[in-house]
């Protein structure tokens, strides 16, 4: 006979991990596995694997869903686990570019929320934020903004202020992408002086993105912009994902340029463009080229658009849609600058148009690594 008192949640988790698929349905129905601490372990495993291993996230989240569906002693815990597990699944699908599966998982969550009004505010806030990120990747930016604002309000109501702050910072990044600089600086500015305190519970990539974005937008207040630039660099040091590091370097280069550090910015942005060119990422090459063009025009340097366009066209056989629209984005920049629009404004308008055009074409670009 098994001494159930000796069965720790880690032991039970190991049993689930080693079980054959045909045995799992019997195990999840076994009352020995109907434990809050085991469910938290499964949710933690699903969460930590989101950025690296969809299969681990999917298996752990589905096991949590199966066990929670069998819970009878505490319906509140069951409902909470079901919502959180479905949201984890949806976000993992989003991170892997499987937006249809993310939508499907969130539809299940929405039905569950509608039929169980007792679900608490944190779960509803989590659902709104997860859905907002999926809508953001779809290019439905106004809808994403409304959902993020709703999530922020719900997290405030249940006094989860770190989560509320996270939503506010995401609102700032979304406003920036929508070319609404006043909204971006307002959303970020509220928390600017407290970001170091929030950094352990935020994500370093988020703190870095926010600070570097603010540095670009606040360049007229140079002392504030330079402080944000330095803070963004500090947070960047904690980021390990190579693609995200390149994105942050691009933001750092833009911030340097807006703060008047032209030589440093040009070297950094050109380095980013070359790395993306070497990896044959046409969309990222386009975005880096737009920043370089804005820098050169602002500094009264030769724009060098022809060699940049030639580099981009060299990727046409592999990524025809990205290159075709990328060339149009560069043309759009030239057109606006020729009309005496400020170069950085032209670059932002062209990059916003380019991102949205690719999203509407079903091409995934630069998703937030939010997990």
ABEGO torsion letter per residue (X at the ends): XBBAAABBAAAAAAAAAABBAAAAAAAAABAAABBAAAAAAAAAAAAAAAAABAAAAAAAAAAAAAAAAABAABAAAAAAAAAAAAAAAAAAAAAAGBAAAAAAAAAAAAAAAAABAABBAAAAAAAAAAAAAAAAAAGBAAAAAAAAAAAAAAAAAAGBAAAAAAAAAAAAAAAAAAGBAAAAAAAAAAAAAAAAAAAAABBAAAAAAAAAAAAAAAAABAAAAAAAAAAAAAAAAABABAAAAAAAAAAAAAAAAAAGBAAAAAAAAAAAAAAAAAAGBAAAAAAAAAAAAAAAAAAGBBAGAAAAAAAAAAAAAABAAAAAAAAAAAAAAAAAAAAGBBAAAAAAAAAAAAAAAAAAAGBBBGBBBBX
